[in-house]
Amino acid sequence: MAVNIVIAGAGDMGFHLAEQLYYESKNIILIDLDKDVLDNIGSRLDVLTIEGDSASIEILKKANIHNAELMLAVTTSEKTNICTAVLAKQLGAKKVIARVRNHDYLYEENKIYFENLGIDSIISPSMLCSKEISRLMKRSSFSDVIEFEGGRLSVVGITLDRYSPLINRKLSDTRTDPIFKEIRIIAIVRDQRTIIPRGDTFIRNNDHVFLFPIINLSIQ
């Protein structure tokens, strides 16, 4: 049976997630307020798009949220993401993950408040360079591995040296390179600053990059 996943937010993070999960043969429903952005993604990926506010009960029902194995609320609005995740869980989504910006939310002792709301996990681009992430990491051959959904959704991080074939290349160039067909770069930490990369972003020596490994992604 196909896995149904609803993604709220069609920005950089939402697109990367949709692209990744689409190639894993998941049924993707993408919600966003911007019709042009949705049309652009819809022309590139065979996903269902819904124009509207993901924090709307009507829109979530239109997305058949009650059949969703996973809801990823990753818009640029923290309040929208939290509201979307709470409503999605109440309406029947099996697992919900919300993107947040407030660093205080990421502390271990504050997790209980989100769990009480029905939110299974919270993620944030800013947490990728924080000390608190160590509580979520497992050490491996990569410098760090961040796992969600019991390890079924993972992000790996590694610091690039000058010998890496990624150095001094635009992100858009790597997407067409067979060597990198099984990874997606979703964040770069450079000089203690977290960057959500675009196609024209150049990768530099000593960048700490966070990747979605397509071959390891399995939400079943």
Secondary structure, DSSP 8 states (H G I E B T S, - for coil): ---EEEEE--SHHHHHHHHHHHTTT-EEEEEES-HHHHHHHHHHS--EEEES-TT-HHHHHHTTGGG-SEEEE--S-HHHHHHHHHHHHHTT-SEEEEE---GGGGSGGGHHHHHHTT--EEE-GGGGGSGGGGGGB--SSSSEEEEEGGGTEEEEEEE--TT-TTTT-BHHHHHT-GGGTTEEEEEEEETTEEE---TT-B--TT-EEEEEEGGG----
